[in-house]
Amino acid sequence: RSWIDSLVSLHNAGNLPDAGTLGLAPLAPLAKVHKRLDREPATAGNLTDEALNSIRQAAAATTLAIAARGAFRSDAIVHGDLHAGQVLLPADSSNALIIDLDDLALGPVEFDLANFVANIVTSSGLYTGPADRGFAVLSAAISDTYANAGGRRPDAALMRVFGAASLLRRALKLAAVGREWPSTPEICSVIQALLNASAHATAQYPHSTRVANGSATAQQAPGC
């Protein structure tokens, strides 16, 4: 669990007296999704216009779901792009190293945890089962380990919403490099299930949030 211990230390660094001097920006969970979608269609991968439009709709639904859950609260220093390739386990030390800190931001711890899980369940070299089942099982296990390591108990609803955001990123990235598993429809099916489940759950953050010019409310994700 050494990498979890290192992650908890990173997240808790936001509570240090001089944390404010780092000048970190608030987390933008879908920034990389919009960056890819704003490019020319050819650079977004081997996706049809219909598939790209469905992903845009899912991104809009995910944005509303994040805001409705109060997930833009900046209560920790987060890695911003955590996955298995960002964790080094030195042979001569029990302390795991978390690398590539260029996406550091202020945000909820659930984003890092959900992104880590989303990458595992969409990586054929690490996981080959159903992505939805894998996300549920691994999220629960990692949340328990994180809490036992001294971090606060991750909120399951936020994990699902950030899982949807992370899977959107993965769908576009996998299409861009021509990987066929899991397919875009499969990933989008998991995104829809995560957002629908989150809409019926109660998040731990009680404060209200707003996006654009109105109150944020969760909505059912369209099928991709």
C-alpha positions in Angstrom: 0.0 0.0 0.0 3.1 2.2 -0.1 1.9 4.2 -3.1 -1.3 5.0 -1.3 0.7 6.3 1.7 2.6 8.6 -0.7 -0.7 9.8 -2.3 -2.2 10.6 1.1 0.9 12.6 1.9 0.6 14.5 -1.4 -3.1 15.2 -0.8 -2.5 16.3 2.8 0.2 18.7 1.7 -2.6 21.1 0.9 -3.0 21.6 4.7 0.6 22.8 5.2 1.0 26.5 6.2 2.9 27.4 3.0 0.7 25.4 0.6 -0.8 28.6 -0.7 2.5 29.8 -2.0 2.6 27.0 -4.7 0.1 29.0 -6.8 -1.8 25.9 -7.9 -4.9 26.4 -9.9 -8.3 24.7 -9.2 -8.7 21.3 -10.8 -10.4 21.3 -14.3 -11.5 17.7 -14.5 -12.6 17.8 -18.2 -9.9 20.2 -19.5 -8.1 17.4 -21.5 -11.4 16.1 -22.8 -12.3 19.5 -24.2 -8.8 20.0 -25.6 -9.1 16.8 -27.6 -12.6 17.6 -28.7 -11.7 21.1 -29.9 -9.1 19.7 -32.3 -9.8 18.8 -35.8 -11.9 15.5 -36.0 -9.0 13.6 -37.6 -6.8 14.2 -34.5 -9.5 13.1 -32.1 -8.9 9.5 -33.3 -10.8 6.9 -35.3 -14.2 8.1 -34.3 -17.2 8.9 -36.4 -18.9 12.3 -36.2 -21.7 10.6 -34.4 -19.4 9.1 -31.8 -17.7 12.4 -31.2 -21.1 14.1 -30.8 -22.1 11.5 -28.3 -18.9 12.0 -26.3 -19.6 15.8 -26.3 -23.0 15.1 -24.9 -21.6 12.8 -22.2 -19.0 15.5 -21.4 -21.8 18.0 -20.8 -23.7 15.6 -18.6 -20.5 14.8 -16.6 -19.8 18.5 -16.1 -23.3 19.0 -14.6 -22.9 15.9 -12.5 -19.5 17.1 -11.1 -21.0 20.5 -10.3 -24.1 19.0 -8.7 -21.9 17.0 -6.4 -19.9 20.0 -5.2 -16.9 18.3 -6.7 -15.1 21.5 -7.6 -14.2 22.0 -4.0 -10.4 22.4 -3.7 -9.6 20.6 -0.5 -6.4 18.8 -1.4 -3.3 19.0 -3.7 -4.1 16.4 -6.4 -1.8 14.8 -8.9 -4.2 15.5 -11.8 -3.2 12.6 -14.0 -2.6 9.7 -11.7 -2.2 6.2 -13.2 -0.1 3.1 -12.7 2.7 4.5 -14.9 3.1 7.5 -12.6 4.0 5.3 -9.6 7.5 4.0 -9.1 8.4 1.3 -6.5 12.1 1.5 -5.8 13.7 -1.9 -5.2 15.7 -0.5 -2.2 12.9 1.3 -0.5 9.4 0.8 0.8 8.5 4.3 -0.1 6.7 4.6 -3.5 7.5 7.6 -5.7 4.7 9.5 -7.5 6.2 11.2 -10.6 5.2 13.6 -13.3 3.7 16.4 -11.2 3.1 18.9 -14.0 -0.7 18.6 -13.6 -0.8 19.3 -9.9 -3.9 21.2 -8.9 -6.2 21.9 -6.0 -9.2 19.6 -5.9 -11.0 16.6 -4.4 -9.0 13.5 -3.6 -11.6 11.4 -5.4 -10.3 12.6 -8.8 -6.9 11.0 -8.4 -8.3 7.8 -7.1 -11.0 7.5 -9.8 -8.5 8.4 -12.5 -6.2 5.6 -11.3 -9.0 3.0 -11.4 -10.3 4.2 -14.7 -6.9 3.7 -16.3 -6.5 0.2 -14.9 -9.8 -1.1 -16.1 -9.2 0.2 -19.6 -5.6 -1.1 -19.9 -5.5 -4.6 -21.4 -2.1 -5.3 -19.8 -3.5 -4.7 -16.4 -7.2 -5.8 -16.6 -9.3 -7.9 -19.0 -12.7 -8.1 -17.3 -15.9 -6.0 -17.6 -14.9 -2.3 -17.0 -18.0 -1.5 -15.0 -17.5 -4.4 -12.6 -13.8 -3.7 -12.4 -14.4 0.0 -11.6 -16.8 -0.9 -8.8 -14.5 -3.5 -7.2 -11.3 -1.5 -7.5 -12.9 1.7 -6.3 -14.1 0.1 -3.2 -10.8 -1.6 -2.4 -8.7 1.5 -3.1 -11.1 3.7 -1.0 -10.8 1.3 1.9 -7.0 1.3 1.6 -6.9 5.1 1.3 -9.0 5.6 4.4 -6.9 3.1 6.4 -3.7 4.9 5.3 -5.0 8.1 7.1 -6.8 9.8 4.3 -10.4 10.8 4.6 -13.0 8.3 3.4 -13.5 8.9 -0.3 -17.1 9.7 -1.4 -18.5 6.9 -3.5 -20.7 9.3 -5.6 -17.8 11.5 -6.4 -15.7 8.5 -7.3 -18.3 7.5 -9.9 -18.6 11.0 -11.4 -14.8 11.4 -11.6 -14.7 7.9 -13.0 -16.9 9.1 -15.8 -14.7 12.1 -16.4 -11.6 9.9 -16.5 -13.2 7.4 -18.8 -14.1 10.2 -21.3 -10.4 11.1 -21.4 -9.5 7.4 -21.9 -12.1 6.9 -24.7 -10.5 9.7 -26.7 -6.9 8.7 -26.0 -7.5 5.1 -26.9 -9.2 6.0 -30.1 -6.4 8.4 -31.0 -3.8 5.6 -30.8 -6.1 3.0 -32.5 -6.6 0.7 -29.6 -9.7 -1.5 -30.0 -10.3 -2.6 -26.4 -12.3 -1.5 -24.7 -14.3 0.0 -27.5 -15.7 3.5 -27.4 -19.3 2.2 -27.0 -18.2 0.0 -24.1 -16.5 2.9 -22.3 -19.5 5.1 -22.9 -21.8 2.5 -21.5 -19.8 2.5 -18.3 -19.8 6.3 -18.2 -23.6 6.3 -18.5 -23.9 3.7 -15.7 -21.6 5.7 -13.4 -23.5 9.0 -13.9 -26.9 7.3 -13.4 -25.7 5.6 -10.2 -24.2 8.8 -8.9 -27.4 10.7 -9.5 -29.1 8.5 -7.0 -26.4 8.8 -4.3 -25.8 11.4 -1.7 -22.4 13.2 -1.8 -20.6 14.1 1.4 -20.1 17.7 0.4 -23.2 19.7 1.5 -22.5 23.1 0.0 -24.4 24.2 -3.1 -22.7 24.8 -6.5 -23.5 26.6 -9.7 -22.3 26.3 -13.3 -22.8 28.8 -16.1 -25.8 30.9 -15.3 -27.9 28.5 -13.4 -28.1 26.0 -10.6 -26.2 22.8 -11.3 -28.3 19.6 -11.3 -27.3 16.1 -12.1 -28.8 14.5 -15.2 -28.9 11.2 -16.9 -26.0 10.7 -19.3 -26.9 10.2 -22.9 -25.8 6.9 -24.5 -22.5 7.3 -26.3 
